[in-house]
Amino acid sequence: MDQIVYALEARTCVTIATIYSVEVLPKWYYIACKVCNKKVQPYPPESQTGKDLLYSCGVCDADVTDVDYKYKLILHVGYGSSQKIKLLFFDGLAQLFIGKKTEELALEKPKDDIAAIPGTLSVLVGKTMLFKILITINNLKSDKSAYVVEKFWEKDDMVVQFGKKAAPPTSNNASSSDSADKNSDEVSPQSSVQTIYVEGFGSSLPENDIKTALSKHFSACGEITRVFVPTNFETGFFKGFAYIDLKGEATKALELNGSHMIGKELVVKKALLIRDSYTGHSGSDRGSGGHFGNVGGRFGGRFGNVGGRFGGGRCGGYGKCGRC
C-alpha cells in the first residue's frame, strides 16, 4: 500500500486491502440528468408543486424530471500497518460490487440522517479483497485523491494467496529470516536482481549523503546496483524512503529490518508493488523494468489461479500488456 501512495508514475496495479469505512459525506451517490448524464440539483421541497420532483440541470440549462441515481462510492481501505487510501467506484462497477441499483439502495437510507449508510454498504466494512486500481496524475500530485477501481476480486483462495505474497517481514528474528528464504525461492530464475524497500532514515541529510549511508549500511548484503531515494512530486523534498537493487538474494538485507542507521531505526522489507521503471542514482541509466520480471512472474504466471486473471505472467497486472 505504501508503494502505491509513493508511486512516481501513472499506472495500474493490483493490491490487497481491507475495507475500514464507507465515506458518506459527500454522499455515496448522486442524481444525474438522463439526457446529458451530468449531476443535477433538486429544487427545495417547498417549491415542488407537481407529482414528479423537479431538478435543475446546468448543462442542459433546463428543469428536468427524468433523472437517474448513480453511485460515486468511496471506500477507506488499508492493509496491515501500511498507510490507508481511498478507493473510488463509479456507477457501473459499483453496481456489480454492491449487487443493487443505486436508487434501490438509496431508499434504504433514512432521509433524516445524512450520515447514515444503508445496511447493504455497512456489511462491506471488514472485508479483505483484491482491487485493480488506477494511479492517475491526480494521485501523484496529492495523497488525498481517491484511486479509481477498475476491477475487484473477493474469492477467498485468491485473497489468501495474494496476502501471503504481500506480507512483509515484521522482525529480524529467525522466523522472519525463514520467511524471506521461502519468498526468494519462488522468484523467477530469470531475475538476478532483488529490490528492497527501506524507510525510517529521515530526510535531513542531502541526497548523496543518504545514498552513501544506505550503500554502506547494506554493503555486506550483496552487490548494490542502484539506490533510489524518491522526492515529492510538488515540493522536491525527500519522501523518507528508498529502493535498493541487490544482485542475487535479498535475505541478508531483510535481516537488517530494525537495525539502526544514522541514529534511526530502519524498516526493511521486500518491495512488492513496484513501477516498471524508475530513475536511479548508480548503475545503468536504463529503466529497470527488466529487473522486476520477478514481480510480474510471481503475481502473474507463478501466482497459482490468480495468475491468468492478473495478466498471465506478461506484466503481473500492471496494465502494460493489454490483457489486464
Buried (B, 14 or more C-beta within 10 A) or exposed (E): BBBBBBBBEEBBBBBBBBBEBBBBEEBBBBBBBEBBEEBBEEEEEEEEEEEEEBBBBEEEEEEBEEBBBBBBBBBBBBBBEBEBBBBBBBBEBBBEBBEBBBEBBBEEBEEEEEEBBBEBBEEBBEEBBBBBBBBBEEBBEEBEBBBBBBBBBEEEEBBEBBBEBBBBBBEBEEEBBEBBEEBBEEBBEEBBBBBBBBBBBEBEBEEEEBBBBBBEBBEEBBEBBBBBBBEBBEEEEBBBBBBBBBEEBBBBBBBBBBBEBBEEEBBBBBBBBBBBBBEBBEBEEEBBBEBBBBBBBBBBBBBEEBBEBBBBBBBBBBBBBEEB
